[in-house]
Amino acid sequence: MNSQTTTPAPAKPAATILLLRDGSAGLEVFMVVRHHEIDFAAGALVFPGGKLAPGDSEPLAHARATGLDGLSAEAAALRIAVIREAFEECGLLFARERGGGTLIGPDRLQTLDRYRGPLDHGELTVGEMLHEENLELACESLVDYAHWVTPLMMPKRFDTHFFLASPPARQLARHDGRELVDSVWIRPADALAQADAGARTIIAPTRLNLQRLGLSGTVEAALAAARAQPVVRVLPELVKTPSGPRLRIPDGAGYPVTEFEPGTPPAEKP
């Protein structure tokens, strides 16, 4: 038997952030479009995020982060990673002057923009940036939301933790223009409708998280719902049914469906 067909590819640790705000018509989430040359979810409307970088696990970064008490080293690194990714991809930084109270504002943030490229290219670690600028990350700004693992049969796999957060006051999210070619603040229902109309590409995990997010009408309600819902690890399992193959996810994970057809988004909407 060919071992390549029986041994799953390793799932790389990753983190994703759902940035939320209250719009005039209800809850909105910040989403980005990945460059068509990116090797995962190319051209799709997704939430910002990416893989864990070596520097996210270093003591230098952990020593300059608050809100990590009681967390495992891996859980702490994931929070540092998602804040770093939000900075690299969206120009937002959940950070304060070390020992300070409020998160940095737009003027201070502008002085840090020069770090985004070196961080993205691995030329600098987030801990080194924090040390040089005397900053600390505000990891308590994040709320655990979901945990998805790419199905075993896929050649490229990720073990992704999702977090909710409201952007720091007066900081404006924007896409980086490199890996990300577009960005939008959008109501979950509108993103789903655009995907149904063929105007957007949205992969199934993103769609399910939009459906779940759309059950809340405000940022406060979404954060409260996330705090009340235990995070259940979702590893979609390919199963045979009378209607054909389906991907099955755990009941109790907070989603409106537990089965859907591979390669197509679930039809149910919030």
KANOR-V724348 format. One record per residue. N is the residue number from 0. RES is the residue in one small letter. PSI is psi in whole degrees, -180 to 180 (none if undefined). OMEGA is omega as a letter, one per 40 degrees, with the letter a starting at -180 (none if undefined). BURIAL is + if it has 9 or more other ideal C-beta (glycine too) atoms within 8 Angstrom, else -. Layout:
# KANOR-V724348
n = <N;N>
res = <RES;RES>
psi = <PSI;PSI>
omega = <OMEGA;OMEGA>
burial = <BURIAL;BURIAL>
This chain:
# KANOR-V724348
n = <0;1;2;3;4;5;6;7;8;9;10;11;12;13;14;15;16;17;18;19;20;21;22;23;24;25;26;27;28;29;30;31;32;33;34;35;36;37;38;39;40;41;42;43;44;45;46;47;48;49;50;51;52;53;54;55;56;57;58;59;60;61;62;63;64;65;66;67;68;69;70;71;72;73;74;75;76;77;78;79;80;81;82;83;84;85;86;87;88;89;90;91;92;93;94;95;96;97;98;99;100;101;102;103;104;105;106;107;108;109;110;111;112;113;114;115;116;117;118;119;120;121;122;123;124;125;126;127;128;129;130;131;132;133;134;135;136;137;138;139;140;141;142;143;144;145;146;147;148;149;150;151;152;153;154;155;156;157;158;159;160;161;162;163;164;165;166;167;168;169;170;171;172;173;174;175;176;177;178;179;180;181;182;183;184;185;186;187;188;189;190;191;192;193;194;195;196;197;198;199;200;201;202;203;204;205;206;207;208;209;210;211;212;213;214;215;216;217;218;219;220;221;222;223;224;225;226;227;228;229;230;231;232;233;234;235;236;237;238;239;240;241;242;243;244;245;246;247;248;249;250;251;252;253;254;255;256;257;258;259;260;261;262;263;264;265;266;267;268;269>
res = <m;n;s;q;t;t;t;p;a;p;a;k;p;a;a;t;i;l;l;l;r;d;g;s;a;g;l;e;v;f;m;v;v;r;h;h;e;i;d;f;a;a;g;a;l;v;f;p;g;g;k;l;a;p;g;d;s;e;p;l;a;h;a;r;a;t;g;l;d;g;l;s;a;e;a;a;a;l;r;i;a;v;i;r;e;a;f;e;e;c;g;l;l;f;a;r;e;r;g;g;g;t;l;i;g;p;d;r;l;q;t;l;d;r;y;r;g;p;l;d;h;g;e;l;t;v;g;e;m;l;h;e;e;n;l;e;l;a;c;e;s;l;v;d;y;a;h;w;v;t;p;l;m;m;p;k;r;f;d;t;h;f;f;l;a;s;p;p;a;r;q;l;a;r;h;d;g;r;e;l;v;d;s;v;w;i;r;p;a;d;a;l;a;q;a;d;a;g;a;r;t;i;i;a;p;t;r;l;n;l;q;r;l;g;l;s;g;t;v;e;a;a;l;a;a;a;r;a;q;p;v;v;r;v;l;p;e;l;v;k;t;p;s;g;p;r;l;r;i;p;d;g;a;g;y;p;v;t;e;f;e;p;g;t;p;p;a;e;k;p>
psi = <140;116;-25;-24;-11;-20;113;149;146;145;117;134;137;166;144;145;133;103;128;148;159;114;177;-26;10;-169;135;151;145;125;155;160;123;147;146;-15;-4;142;2;127;41;131;-1;153;118;175;147;150;-178;-171;155;133;154;-38;-19;-21;-1;146;-32;-39;-43;-32;-17;45;139;163;17;1;132;-2;151;165;-40;-44;-38;-43;-37;-38;-41;-41;-44;-32;-42;-45;-40;-36;-48;-47;-32;-6;18;145;115;82;159;164;140;125;-1;-178;-55;155;154;152;-176;-34;-46;-39;-39;-33;-16;-5;-29;-15;-15;-45;-51;-38;-45;-36;2;17;-10;144;159;-35;-40;-41;-46;-41;-45;-36;2;50;164;144;143;76;-18;-10;-15;143;127;136;-49;167;111;139;132;138;151;-29;-5;143;-27;121;146;147;95;129;134;140;148;149;151;128;149;143;133;-1;138;126;141;147;160;-16;3;-81;-28;131;-7;159;157;141;126;145;140;-42;-36;-39;-43;-41;-40;-36;-41;-33;-3;6;-19;151;123;120;160;-48;-40;-43;-46;-38;-31;-43;-46;-43;-36;-11;-13;137;-16;166;-45;-42;-39;-43;-40;-41;-39;-39;-30;-19;116;140;120;128;125;109;96;131;130;122;155;133;166;-24;1;-175;142;154;127;136;160;141;146;4;-5;8;157;-9;160;-6;145;162;134;140;-6;145;149;144;-25;143;156;none>
omega = <a;a;a;a;a;a;a;i;i;i;a;i;a;i;a;a;i;i;a;i;i;i;a;a;i;a;i;i;a;a;a;i;a;i;a;i;i;a;i;i;a;i;a;i;a;i;i;i;a;a;i;i;a;a;a;a;a;i;a;i;a;i;a;i;i;i;a;a;i;a;i;i;a;i;i;a;i;i;i;a;a;i;i;a;i;i;a;a;a;i;i;i;i;a;i;i;a;a;a;a;a;i;a;i;a;a;i;i;a;i;a;a;a;i;a;i;i;i;a;a;i;a;a;i;i;i;i;i;a;i;a;a;a;a;i;i;i;a;i;i;a;i;i;a;a;i;a;i;a;a;a;a;a;a;i;a;i;i;a;i;a;i;i;i;i;a;i;a;i;i;a;i;i;a;a;i;i;i;a;a;i;i;a;i;a;i;i;a;i;i;i;i;i;i;i;a;i;a;a;i;i;a;a;i;i;a;a;i;i;i;a;i;a;i;i;a;a;i;a;a;i;i;i;i;i;i;a;a;i;i;i;i;a;i;a;a;i;a;i;i;i;i;a;a;i;i;a;i;a;i;i;i;i;a;a;i;i;i;i;a;i;i;i;i;i;a;a;i;i;none>
burial = <-;-;-;-;-;-;-;-;-;-;+;+;+;+;+;+;+;+;+;+;+;-;+;-;-;-;+;+;+;+;+;+;+;+;+;-;-;+;-;-;-;+;-;+;+;+;+;+;+;+;-;+;+;-;+;+;+;+;-;+;+;+;-;+;+;-;+;+;-;-;-;-;-;-;-;+;+;+;+;+;+;+;+;+;+;+;+;+;+;+;+;+;+;+;+;+;+;-;-;-;-;-;+;+;+;-;-;+;+;-;-;+;-;-;+;+;-;+;+;+;-;-;-;+;+;+;+;+;+;+;+;-;-;-;+;+;+;+;+;-;+;+;+;+;+;+;+;+;+;+;+;-;-;-;-;-;+;+;+;+;+;+;+;+;+;-;+;+;-;-;+;-;+;-;+;+;-;-;-;+;-;-;+;-;+;+;+;+;+;-;+;+;-;+;+;-;-;-;-;-;-;+;+;+;+;+;+;+;+;+;+;+;+;+;-;+;-;+;+;-;+;+;+;-;+;+;-;-;-;-;-;+;-;+;-;+;-;+;+;-;-;-;-;-;+;+;+;+;+;-;-;-;+;-;+;+;+;-;+;+;-;-;-;-;+;+;-;-;-;->
